[in-house]
Amino acid sequence: MKSTLIALVLICLSLSRVVCGQTNLSPAEQSIAAAHRLIEKNPKNFEAYNALALALSRRARETSDPAYYTQAEDALKKSFDISSGNFDGKRTGVWLLLGKHEFPAALDTAQELNKEMPDDVMLYGFLTDANVELGNYEEAEKAAQWMLNLRPGNLPGTTRAAYLRELFGDIDGAFELMNMALQSTPPSEAEDRAWILSQIGHLQLASGKLSDADASLQQALSIFPGYHYALQNLAKVRIEQRRYEDAVNLLQQRYEAAKHAENLYDLAEALELAGRKDEASNAFVEFEGKSLSESVRKDNSDRELIFYYANHAHEPAKALRIAAQEFAWRHDVFTLDAYAWALHVNGRDVEARKHIEAALAVGIRDAKILRHAGEIALATGDRAVAEQYLNDSAKLNAPGSNEARRLLAKLSSPTMN
């Protein structure tokens, strides 16, 4: 069951911007304009409102502005007012839930719709997304494989498979799949290409290929200027290059475009590295207030708040409180890492080791997580395993590796032997 209106919007996007009558609009803005034209032509066509909701959701990804999700919800309400419970509207509703980080609700709804329409490719994509975010990796892998079985080589399935490859520790495989996705994405899809290049840059950075990551991220920004994902990853490259002021400039640009708490946290850390202590302190204080105000929602910055309390504010009890709140509803590798670190700074290292090793058992090769695992193992008195984790982190030459090297140097010093 496919919407003819969504198909029409996608056809419009595949044409040149001049043919579609728009010369300065992003791909999502073109889709929004096309959907509005369809609504003007027939205000009672529910599929046009579905197309508008889908386009607004895409615009939310382009800009990192959650206000577009609210507008998309309004569009879906109009769709359901015209055609109660229509399938395309309900499917788009799952995307909105994912965008708002309502992962348990998204999973439940996607499972229900999957029973209704078991051969819908994108529903398997949504099942993949929700399961990944909740830490249900076996189920996520099955759903992604179904996407590729139903439509071999499809772009959404390829990019999801790439992300799973990364989580399972196969960086080379993830890179190969992302490159395949890039080659199959037309030049007219500027934001999609910029997103894929941002992910490629992230993978290159995670494997220590700084110059390659730099080039990929610069290319993403040339295609889609000011793109928030590219700015974030390029700032990480600059930090690894010890070009801290450049990182600050990139992250300031990102924060000005999207004033999210997590973006402010990254900026505060960069300001600290650049030696701008007072500005960093002020940014951290502002971050804490913003983060606490949204902590009651699923779409929050709790992981950043955990590390703020653990590493900057030195308030371990607060770190553990927030970490336990997140851990109560999701067990993905990054939440496991944050929870383990909160337990560690509270001196509960046996529990911390169990959770950090559960994260690593997924297969992920992340330098920061490996460094955390090394510190936690060392705190439990297991020096041999600690050195193994720290050496694994150091060899990646990625964010987190320098801290691992410093710890290894301390361990090899005469005072530690």
C-alpha positions as CSV (number, residue, x, y, z in Angstrom):
1,M,0.0,0.0,0.0
2,K,1.8,3.1,-1.2
3,S,0.7,6.7,-1.3
4,T,0.4,8.2,-4.7
5,L,0.9,11.6,-3.2
6,I,4.2,10.7,-1.5
7,A,5.3,9.2,-4.7
8,L,4.5,12.5,-6.4
9,V,6.5,14.4,-3.9
10,L,9.5,12.1,-4.4
11,I,9.2,12.5,-8.2
12,C,9.3,16.2,-7.7
13,L,12.4,15.9,-5.6
14,S,14.1,13.8,-8.2
15,L,13.8,16.6,-10.7
16,S,15.9,19.7,-10.8
17,R,15.0,22.5,-8.5
18,V,14.2,24.7,-11.4
19,V,11.8,22.2,-12.8
20,C,10.0,22.0,-9.5
21,G,9.8,25.8,-9.4
22,Q,12.1,26.2,-6.4
23,T,15.6,27.4,-6.8
24,N,16.8,28.1,-3.2
25,L,15.0,25.5,-1.1
26,S,16.4,22.5,0.6
27,P,15.1,19.0,-0.4
28,A,12.7,19.0,2.6
29,E,11.5,22.6,1.9
30,Q,10.8,21.5,-1.7
31,S,8.7,18.6,-0.4
32,I,6.9,20.9,2.0
33,A,6.1,23.3,-0.9
34,A,4.9,20.5,-3.1
35,A,2.7,19.1,-0.4
36,H,1.2,22.6,0.2
37,R,0.4,22.9,-3.5
38,L,-1.4,19.6,-3.4
39,I,-3.4,20.7,-0.3
40,E,-4.4,23.9,-2.0
41,K,-5.6,22.0,-5.0
42,N,-7.7,19.6,-2.8
43,P,-7.9,20.4,0.9
44,K,-9.8,17.1,1.6
45,N,-7.0,14.9,0.3
46,F,-5.6,13.2,3.4
47,E,-2.6,11.9,1.5
48,A,-1.4,15.4,0.9
49,Y,-1.3,16.0,4.6
50,N,0.6,12.8,5.1
51,A,3.1,14.0,2.5
52,L,3.3,17.3,4.4
53,A,4.0,15.6,7.7
54,L,6.7,13.5,6.1
55,A,8.3,16.5,4.6
56,L,8.2,18.4,7.9
57,S,9.8,15.5,9.7
58,R,12.6,15.6,7.2
59,R,13.0,19.3,7.7
60,A,13.4,18.6,11.4
61,R,16.4,16.4,10.5
62,E,17.8,19.1,8.2
63,T,17.7,21.8,10.8
64,S,17.7,19.9,14.2
65,D,14.6,22.0,15.0
66,P,12.0,20.0,16.9
67,A,9.3,22.6,16.1
68,Y,8.9,20.9,12.7
69,Y,7.7,17.7,14.5
70,T,4.9,19.7,16.2
71,Q,3.9,21.0,12.7
72,A,4.1,17.5,11.4
73,E,1.8,16.3,14.2
74,D,-0.7,19.0,13.2
75,A,-0.6,17.9,9.6
76,L,-1.2,14.3,10.6
77,K,-4.2,15.3,12.8
78,K,-5.7,16.9,9.7
79,S,-5.0,13.7,7.7
80,F,-6.8,11.6,10.4
81,D,-9.7,14.1,10.5
82,I,-10.3,13.4,6.9
83,S,-9.5,9.6,6.9
84,S,-9.5,8.2,10.4
85,G,-6.6,5.7,11.0
86,N,-5.3,5.7,7.5
87,F,-2.2,3.5,7.2
88,D,0.3,6.0,5.7
89,G,-0.6,8.5,8.4
90,K,0.0,6.0,11.1
91,R,3.3,5.0,9.6
92,T,4.4,8.6,9.4
93,G,3.4,8.9,13.0
94,V,6.0,6.3,13.9
95,W,8.7,8.5,12.3
96,L,7.5,11.4,14.5
97,L,7.7,9.2,17.6
98,L,11.3,8.3,16.7
99,G,12.2,11.9,16.0
100,K,10.9,12.8,19.5
101,H,12.9,9.8,21.0
102,E,9.7,8.1,22.1
103,F,11.4,4.8,21.3
104,P,9.2,2.4,23.3
105,A,6.0,3.9,21.8
106,A,7.5,3.9,18.3
107,L,8.4,0.2,18.7
108,D,4.9,-0.8,19.9
109,T,3.2,1.1,17.1
110,A,5.6,-0.2,14.4
111,Q,5.0,-3.7,15.6
112,E,1.3,-3.3,15.3
113,L,1.5,-1.8,11.8
114,N,3.9,-4.5,10.8
115,K,1.2,-7.1,11.5
116,E,-1.2,-5.1,9.3
117,M,1.3,-4.6,6.5
118,P,4.1,-7.2,6.8
119,D,5.8,-6.3,3.5
120,D,6.2,-2.6,4.1
121,V,10.0,-1.9,3.9
122,M,10.0,1.4,5.9
123,L,8.2,-0.2,8.9
124,Y,11.2,-2.6,9.2
125,G,13.4,0.5,9.1
126,F,11.4,2.0,12.0
127,L,11.6,-1.4,13.9
128,T,15.4,-1.3,13.4
129,D,15.7,2.3,14.7
130,A,13.6,1.7,17.8
131,N,15.3,-1.5,18.7
132,V,18.7,0.0,18.2
133,E,17.9,2.9,20.5
134,L,16.5,0.5,23.2
135,G,19.5,-1.9,22.9
136,N,17.6,-4.7,21.3
137,Y,20.3,-5.4,18.8
138,E,19.3,-8.9,17.7
139,E,15.8,-7.7,16.9
140,A,17.3,-4.6,15.1
141,E,19.5,-6.8,13.0
142,K,16.6,-9.0,12.0
143,A,14.5,-6.0,11.0
144,A,17.3,-4.5,8.9
145,Q,17.9,-7.8,7.1
146,W,14.2,-7.9,6.3
147,M,14.5,-4.4,4.7
148,L,17.3,-5.7,2.4
149,N,15.5,-9.0,1.7
150,L,12.3,-7.2,0.6
151,R,14.2,-4.6,-1.5
152,P,17.8,-5.5,-2.0
153,G,20.2,-2.5,-2.0
154,N,17.5,0.0,-0.8
155,L,19.1,3.2,0.6
156,P,17.3,3.2,4.0
157,G,18.2,-0.4,4.6
158,T,21.8,0.1,3.5
159,T,22.4,3.0,5.9
160,R,20.8,1.1,8.8
161,A,22.9,-2.0,8.1
162,A,26.0,0.3,8.1
163,Y,25.1,1.6,11.6
164,L,24.6,-1.9,12.9
165,R,28.0,-2.9,11.4
166,E,29.6,-0.1,13.4
167,L,27.9,-1.1,16.6
168,F,29.0,-4.7,16.1
169,G,32.6,-3.6,15.6
170,D,32.9,-3.8,11.9
171,I,34.0,-0.3,11.0
172,D,35.3,-1.3,7.6
173,G,32.0,-3.0,6.7
174,A,30.1,0.1,7.9
175,F,32.3,2.3,5.8
176,E,31.8,0.2,2.7
177,L,28.0,0.2,3.1
178,M,27.9,4.0,3.7
179,N,30.0,4.5,0.5
180,M,27.5,2.3,-1.4
181,A,24.7,4.5,0.0
182,L,26.5,7.7,-1.1
183,Q,27.0,6.4,-4.6
184,S,23.3,5.6,-5.0
185,T,22.1,9.0,-3.7
186,P,21.4,11.5,-6.5
187,P,23.1,14.9,-6.3
188,S,19.7,16.6,-6.0
189,E,19.3,15.0,-2.5
190,A,21.7,17.5,-0.9
191,E,20.8,16.8,2.7
192,D,20.8,13.0,2.3
193,R,24.3,13.2,0.8
194,A,25.5,15.6,3.5
195,W,24.1,13.2,6.2
196,I,25.8,10.2,4.6
197,L,29.1,12.1,4.3
198,S,28.8,13.1,7.9
199,Q,28.5,9.5,8.9
200,I,31.4,8.5,6.7
201,G,33.5,11.3,8.4
202,H,32.4,9.9,11.8
203,L,33.5,6.4,10.8
204,Q,36.9,7.7,9.5
205,L,37.4,9.7,12.8
206,A,36.5,6.6,14.8
207,S,39.2,4.6,13.1
208,G,41.9,7.3,13.4
209,K,41.8,8.6,9.8
210,L,41.7,12.3,10.6
211,S,42.6,13.7,7.2
212,D,40.1,11.5,5.5
213,A,37.4,12.5,8.0
214,D,38.3,16.2,7.5
215,A,37.8,15.9,3.8
216,S,34.5,14.0,4.0
217,L,33.1,16.6,6.5
218,Q,34.3,19.5,4.4
219,Q,32.5,18.0,1.4
220,A,29.3,17.6,3.5
221,L,29.4,21.3,4.4
222,S,30.1,22.3,0.8
223,I,26.9,20.4,-0.2
224,F,24.8,21.6,2.7
225,P,26.3,24.7,4.3
226,G,26.0,24.9,8.1
227,Y,24.8,21.3,8.4
228,H,24.7,20.5,12.1
229,Y,25.9,16.8,11.9
230,A,28.9,17.8,9.8
231,L,29.8,20.7,12.2
232,Q,29.7,18.4,15.2
233,N,32.0,15.8,13.6
234,L,34.3,18.3,12.1
235,A,34.7,19.9,15.6
236,K,35.7,16.5,16.9
237,V,38.4,16.3,14.2
238,R,39.7,19.8,15.2
239,I,39.9,18.7,18.8
240,E,41.9,15.7,17.9
241,Q,44.2,18.0,15.9
242,R,44.4,20.2,19.0
243,R,42.9,23.1,17.1
244,Y,40.6,24.0,19.9
245,E,39.7,27.5,18.9
246,D,38.6,26.2,15.5
247,A,36.5,23.5,17.3
248,V,34.9,26.3,19.4
249,N,34.0,28.3,16.3
250,L,32.3,25.3,14.7
251,L,30.4,24.3,17.8
252,Q,29.3,27.9,18.4
253,Q,27.9,27.9,14.8
254,R,26.1,24.7,15.6
255,Y,24.7,26.0,18.8
256,E,23.5,29.2,17.3
257,A,21.6,27.2,14.7
258,A,20.1,24.7,17.2
259,K,20.2,25.8,20.8
260,H,19.9,22.3,22.3
261,A,21.4,21.4,25.6
262,E,23.6,18.7,24.2
263,N,25.0,21.2,21.7
264,L,25.8,23.6,24.5
265,Y,27.6,20.8,26.4
266,D,29.9,20.1,23.5
267,L,30.6,23.8,23.2
268,A,31.4,24.1,26.9
269,E,33.9,21.2,26.7
270,A,35.6,22.8,23.7
271,L,35.8,26.1,25.5
272,E,37.5,24.4,28.4
273,L,40.0,22.7,26.1
274,A,40.7,26.1,24.5
275,G,41.6,27.5,27.9
276,R,38.5,29.8,28.1
277,K,37.7,28.7,31.6
278,D,35.2,31.4,32.6
279,E,33.2,31.0,29.4
280,A,33.3,27.2,29.8
281,S,32.0,27.5,33.4
282,N,29.2,29.8,32.3
283,A,28.3,27.4,29.5
284,F,28.2,24.4,31.8
285,V,26.0,26.2,34.2
286,E,23.6,27.1,31.5
287,F,23.7,23.6,30.1
288,E,22.8,22.1,33.5
289,G,19.7,24.2,33.7
290,K,18.6,23.5,30.2
291,S,19.3,19.8,30.6
292,L,17.5,19.4,33.9
293,S,14.4,21.1,32.4
294,E,14.1,18.5,29.7
295,S,15.2,15.5,31.7
296,V,11.6,14.5,32.3
297,R,11.2,13.9,28.5
298,K,12.5,11.0,26.5
299,D,14.1,13.5,24.1
300,N,16.7,14.7,26.5
301,S,20.4,15.3,27.1
302,D,20.7,12.9,30.0
303,R,23.8,11.2,28.8
304,E,25.6,14.6,28.6
305,L,24.2,15.5,32.0
306,I,25.6,12.3,33.5
307,F,29.1,13.1,32.2
308,Y,28.8,16.7,33.3
309,Y,28.0,15.6,36.9
310,A,30.6,12.9,36.8
311,N,33.6,14.7,35.1
312,H,33.0,18.4,35.5
313,A,30.8,19.2,38.5
314,H,32.1,16.2,40.5
315,E,28.7,15.4,41.9
316,P,28.6,11.6,41.6
317,A,25.3,11.1,43.3
318,K,23.6,13.3,40.8
319,A,25.3,11.5,37.9
320,L,24.0,8.2,39.2
321,R,20.5,9.5,39.7
322,I,20.2,10.6,36.1
323,A,22.0,7.5,34.8
324,A,19.5,5.2,36.7
325,Q,16.7,7.2,35.2
326,E,17.9,6.5,31.6
327,F,18.9,2.9,32.3
328,A,15.4,2.2,33.5
329,W,14.0,2.3,30.0
330,R,16.9,1.8,27.5
331,H,20.0,-0.5,27.4
332,D,21.8,0.6,24.3
333,V,25.6,0.6,24.4
334,F,25.9,4.4,25.0
335,T,23.4,4.3,27.9
336,L,25.2,1.3,29.4
337,D,28.5,3.2,29.1
338,A,27.1,6.2,30.9
339,Y,25.4,4.1,33.6
340,A,28.7,2.2,34.2
341,W,30.6,5.5,34.4
342,A,28.2,6.9,36.9
343,L,28.5,3.7,39.0
344,H,32.3,4.0,38.8
345,V,32.5,7.5,40.1
346,N,30.3,6.4,43.0
347,G,32.7,3.6,43.8
348,R,30.4,0.8,42.7
349,D,33.0,-0.7,40.4
350,V,31.9,-4.3,40.4
351,E,28.5,-3.2,39.1
352,A,30.1,-0.8,36.7
353,R,32.2,-3.5,35.2
354,K,29.2,-5.7,34.5
355,H,27.5,-2.9,32.6
356,I,30.5,-1.7,30.6
357,E,31.3,-5.2,29.6
358,A,27.7,-5.7,28.5
359,A,28.2,-2.7,26.2
360,L,31.5,-4.1,24.8
361,A,29.9,-7.5,24.3
362,V,27.8,-6.0,21.5
363,G,31.1,-5.6,19.7
364,I,31.5,-1.8,19.6
365,R,35.1,-0.5,19.1
366,D,34.7,3.0,20.6
367,A,37.9,4.5,22.1
368,K,36.0,6.3,24.9
369,I,34.0,3.3,26.0
370,L,37.2,1.2,25.9
371,R,39.0,3.8,28.0
372,H,36.1,3.8,30.5
373,A,36.3,0.0,30.6
374,G,40.0,0.2,31.3
375,E,39.6,2.6,34.2
376,I,36.8,0.5,35.7
377,A,38.7,-2.7,35.4
378,L,41.7,-1.1,37.1
379,A,39.4,0.1,39.9
380,T,38.4,-3.5,40.5
381,G,42.1,-4.5,40.7
382,D,42.2,-6.3,37.4
383,R,45.3,-4.6,35.9
384,A,45.9,-7.1,33.1
385,V,42.4,-6.6,31.6
386,A,42.6,-2.8,32.3
387,E,45.8,-2.6,30.2
388,Q,44.2,-4.7,27.4
389,Y,41.2,-2.3,27.2
390,L,43.5,0.8,27.4
391,N,45.8,-0.5,24.7
392,D,42.8,-1.3,22.5
393,S,41.6,2.3,23.0
394,A,45.0,3.8,22.3
395,K,45.4,1.9,19.1
396,L,42.3,3.4,17.6
397,N,43.8,6.9,17.5
398,A,40.3,8.2,18.0
399,P,38.5,10.5,20.5
400,G,39.3,9.0,23.9
401,S,42.6,7.4,22.8
402,N,44.8,10.2,24.2
403,E,43.3,9.7,27.7
404,A,44.0,6.0,27.4
405,R,47.6,6.6,26.5
406,R,48.1,8.9,29.5
407,L,46.7,6.2,31.8
408,L,49.0,3.6,30.2
409,A,51.9,5.9,30.8
410,K,51.0,6.2,34.5
411,L,50.7,2.4,34.8
412,S,54.2,2.0,33.4
413,S,55.7,4.5,35.7
414,P,58.0,3.2,38.5
415,T,55.6,4.5,41.2
416,M,52.8,2.3,39.8
417,N,54.9,-0.9,39.8
